Structure formats: C-alpha cells, structure tokens
Amino acid sequence: MFKSKPLLAIAGFYFAYFAFNGIFSPYWGLYLSHLAFPAWQIGILTSLTQINRIYAPSLWGYLADRTGKRQTILRLAGVCGFAFFLPLLLAKSFWPLFIAVLLGSFFWSAALPLVEATTMSLLKGDGGAYARLRRWGSIGFMVATLLVGYAIEGFGIGTLPWAVIAVMASLALYAWQVPNAPLATTEDVAQLPFRSILQQSEVRSLLLACFFMALAHGAYYSFYSIFVAEQGISQSVIGWLWSIGVLAEILVFSWMPHLSQRFTLRGLFLFGLIIAVARFGLIAVGAQSIVLLVVAQIGHAFTFGSNHAVAMSYIHRYFSGCHQAKGQALYIAVTFGLGGSLGGILAGLAWRSLGGTTIFLLSSGMALLGLLIAWRGVKN
C-alpha cells in the first residue's frame, strides 16, 4: 500500500491529525453546550483552533524555512500540542478552556503545513498521489467521529476530553517519525522573492477564493451539529452524517488522479465552489430531512475534498523551493485560519438573532462570492 516507510509515517500522521478534527468539529460545540456556555462563548471556543491557524502556521513555516529544521519543529509541535491539551480533562469553565485550547492548538496548528510541505516534496508535486495519501486523514476523521459518537451516547459527553488526549498522544508519536525531505524547486517560481509571488493577480485570486470557501464552512464546522440536533436528530446519527461527508471526501481523494487527468485544475476548483453554494443552501432549507442532509453531506467530496487537493497543487506550483513551508502556512492561515475562524465567530455572534437557517443561507452566499472571484481570476 505504501512504497516507503516515510509515506507510512505521513499516512499515520494524517490519520491522527484529522482524527482530532473528527472529534472537535462534530462534538466540541455539543460538549460546550452541555457545559451551559452561551452561544457567543461557544463561537469563540470552537474557533480557537482556526484562529491559531491565522498566525501560528506562518510563524512555524517561516522558522522551518529559515532554519532548515522542519523535522525538529514538527516534533516539538507534536509533544507540546499533547501537553497543553491535557487540562481539558479537568477544566469546565471558560477561561481555563480558552487558555488550554489556545496553547494546545498553537502547537497543533504548526504540524500540518510542515508535513504538507514534506509530503509534496516527496511526491514531487503530484496532486493525485497527494490526494491518495491524504485520504488517510479523512479515514481518521471518519473513524474518530463514529467511535466518539457512540462513546458519547453510551458513556456521556464527558468522554470527549479523554478522546482528544488519546488522539493527541498518537499525533505526537507520528510527528516524531515523519522524515525530512529535500526542497523541491521549479525554474520559474522558486527563484522569485516571496513578496513577488504574492503580487501575482492569480495567486491573490486563488487565496481570496479559498478564503471565502473557508468562510462559508465556518458555521458548518462550529454549528452544524447544534443546528441538526435542534431538529431532533440523535448524536449517533449526527456522527453518521459527518462520516458520510468524509466518506465522500475519501472517495474523491481516491479518484483525484483520474479527475485531474480528465478535467482542468480550474474546472475542478470552480465545480467545488458551485457545489458549496448548493450544499449550504440545502442545509439551510432541508435540515429536517435526513435525505436532504445526506445529499448535502455528499457534496463535501467537492466543497472540501477535490477543492483542497486542487488548491494544494496550485500552492505547490507557486510556492516552491525555499518558500514551501511558508506557502503551505499562508494557505492554511488564509483559509482554515482566517476564513474558518471568522466564519465560526460571526455565526456565533449572530446565531441567536438570525437563526441557523439564515446563517447557512449566508454561508451559501459566501461560497458564491468565492465562485465569482475564482471565475474571474484563477487560471488553469
């Protein structure tokens, strides 16, 4: 299945890293709701991991490119991420949870751009091969979501912090095994200064479109479980809904080598944004229908799966050589960091006054803005 031990370590890292997401995204908001936090505090606490992605990946990426010690920094991130999440086992009030998640996710957020840069270097920028390796992260997400969903139903929501700690421990172990990789270069891009790359209109359009796509997903990651639970759907079914989305993501990751040969990068990127417009609109108006929710979750294959794989190919094309880690960090900061956190916080602030239906309709509108920007500015 894996041609080398380094790829096996990276697959394990992806599994553990996104298993953490598979716990946090569906159930963290429910856990906070169980602790009787108001919506605005839930919005903040569910967005902290995204907020750290605004600045922390850029800091770690800069240090990795500057010092050349990508592997050392990755190991430090894994160990410290595990250590700072430990207070979740005891903390029940806002500020202790705020500090624990803020510090834990500061180091956790350092890991992904470093591994993504290593992966794309080992695979020589092959987006299809990347997608097949990255699907192990999606498998980790799905396995964690299902197992923790049933654990919560069987033993109570108090099992959530223990699940987080177990996953972070495995993440630290895999982070220790990810190897160093040589810097990849391209004749045209790698020699440009970082600022010159950012001044290219296509690069700015790509990042802005990705920002609006992430902004559209902000309410989904922070409040989807709460919104669906308000319709009377059980937590185990919510876990299956999340897993259906991730299963669709796994399938599209598996098909990406074929899709990338048949369709252009631009075509796949635009298609993902079109599906996002429809998907969030469907969640808004169809939250009481299991069938419509399932259809909307299948759309995750394209709103995240193919969209992310295509974006990774673009980022590797523009940010190569000595800019690899910084480019990956910038992408994560703009999208999952700034876009995702802002979407979650704004949804939390407006949830009580506007309601879930209106919030998800606004998410659909944000995806539409991203589509218009990409249509005009992103080239193949």
Helices and strands as residue ranges (DSSP letters): H 5-34, H 39-67, H 70-85, G 86-89, H 94-122, H 127-155, G 157-159, H 160-177, H 194-198, H 201-229, H 235-262, H 265-286, H 290-298, H 300-300, I 301-306, H 307-318, G 321-323, H 324-332, I 333-339, H 340-354, H 356-377
